C-alpha cells in the first residue's frame, strides 16, 4: 500500500533531536527529509518481522539496509550498481531456502545478521535483502539520505546499520508525507548539525540553549507577513527574522518555521506583504503570534490581492524571488514591488518582551547619513 497525501503535509510533527534518538533506540521509525523526498529509518539492530510489516504498510517502495562504509566492507559485500546518491550492493540472504528467506521473519534474520556484522559465508548471494553503502565520513562527506540514516542510528548508540525506505505517493512519485501514524520528521541539515556538534564534543541541547538566549537578546523590529490563502482568505504570521537582503534589486528576507500553518500559503503564492509594526501595535503582534482568527480584530485592506495591515510603520508588497528549506525553517526572499513607510517608531522585540523603545542619539554627529536611510515611500 502506497502512502497518500503527496504535497499535503511533510510530517506529523518535528521532534527535538533527543526525541528522535530515543525513538530510534526503542526500535521506532523516524522520517528524514531534504524537503523534496523523505526516507523512513529504523535501527537494523532492532529488526523484527513486525517492523518490516510497518515498512511495507508505510510505502510501496522496497526497503533496504543502509550500512556505513566500514560495516558494508567488513561484511564482504559487493556493490552491484552505484549512482551519485544510491550505491547499491548485491542482495543477500542468511537462509538457504528462497521461500523462507523471502518471508518477513527470513528477511528480518538477514537484516539482523548485517547489523551484527556477520560476514560471508553467512550472507548468501543472490538474496532478497539489498544493502546500501554510505559514503565514508557520513554526513560530513555528503548530505544524503543514506548517510543521514546511518549517522542517525549511530548517534542513537546503535550499530551503523539502518532499515530504510523512500516514501512514495500513490502514483510512485517521491513524497514527504508519512501519515499521522508513522514516524516523525528530521531534516538532513539538522542531522548534519547534530553530527558536527558531536564531532566537536558540544552537546546539541547546550548549543540550542545558547542559540535561544543569544537570539532573544538580539533586538529586532517585528513584522507580520501576509498573503492570500488558496481559498481567498487572508493569511499571516508574526516574524522577528525579517531584514534587508539586497539593494539591487531592493529585497527583504525572512524565515518561517516548518510547523507554521501559513507556510503552505507562502510556498504556493508569488506575492506577499511585509507589515513592519508600529510601536503602538503590540496587540496586532499578539494576535498574529496566536492561533485564532488573526484578522478578526485587525484593521486591514487588500493591496493587489495581498492583505495590508493599517497603521503600520511600513508596508512592503513583495514578489517572491527565492525560497530555500534548511533545518526546521524555510527562507524566503522577496523583491519589493511597492509600499509605503512612515517615520513612526517600530515595535521592538528584545529579551522576550515588546516593552522597548528606540531613543534618538544625543550626539548629532552619530546620526546615520540621509543617503543610507530607507524610509522613502515607493
C-alpha positions, 0 to 999 in steps of 0.5 A: 500500500502506497502512502497518500497525501503527496504535497499535503503535509511533510510530517506529523510533527518535528521532534527535538533531536533527543526525541528522535534518538530515543525513538530510534533506540526503542526500535521506532521509525523516524522520517528524514527529509531534504524537503523534496523526498523523505526516507523512513529509518529504523535501527537494523539492530532492532529488526523484527518481522513486525517492523518490516510489516510497518515498512511495507504498510508505510510505502510501496517502495522496497526497503533496504539496509543502509550500512556505513562504509566500514560495516558494508566492507567488513561484511564482504559485500559487493556493490552491484550498481552505484549512482551519485546518491544510491550505491547499491550492493548485491542482495543477500540472504542468511537462509538457504531456502528462497521461500523462507528467506523471502518471508518477513521473519527470513528477511528480518534474520538477514537484516539482523545478521548485517547489523551484527556484522556477520560476514560471508559465508553467512550472507548468501548471494543472490538474496532478497535483502539489498544493502546500501553503502554510505559514503565514508565520513557520513554526513560530513562527506555528503548530505544524503539520505543514506548517510543521514540514516546511518549517522542517525542510528549511530548517534542513537548508540546503535550499530551503523546499520539502518532499515530504510525506505523512500516514501512514495505517493500513490502514483510512485512519485517521491513524497514527504508525507508519512501519515499521522501514524508513522514516524516523525520528521528530521531534516538532513541539515539538522542531522548534519548539525547534530553530527558536527556538534558531536564531532566537536564534543558540544552537546546539541541541547547546550548549543540550542540553549545558547542559540535561544538566549543569544537570539532573544537578546538580539533586538529586532523590529517585528513584522507580520507577513501576509498573503492570500490563502488558496481559498481567498482568505487572508493569511499571516504570521508574526516574524522577528527574522525579517531584514534587508537582503539586497539593494539591487534589486531592493529585497527583504528576507525572512524565515518561517518555521516548518510547523507554521500553518501559513507556510503552505500559503507562502510556498504556493503564492508569488506575492506577499506583504511585509507589515513592519509594526508600529510601536503602538501595535503590540496587540496586532503582534499578539494576535498574529503570534496566536492561533485564532482568527488573526484578522478578526480584530485587525484593521486591514485592506487588500493591496493587489490581492495581498492583505495590508495591515493599517497603521503600520510603520511600513508596508512592503508588497513583495514578489517572491524571488527565492525560497530555500528549506534548511533545518526546521525553517524555510527562507524566503526572499522577496523583491519589493514591488511597492509600499509605503513607510512612515517615520513612526517608531517600530515595535521592538522585540528584545529579551522576550518582551515588546516593552522597548523603545528606540531613543534618538542619539544625543550626539548629532554627529552619530546620526546615520547619513540621509543617503543610507536611510530607507524610509522613502515611500515607493 
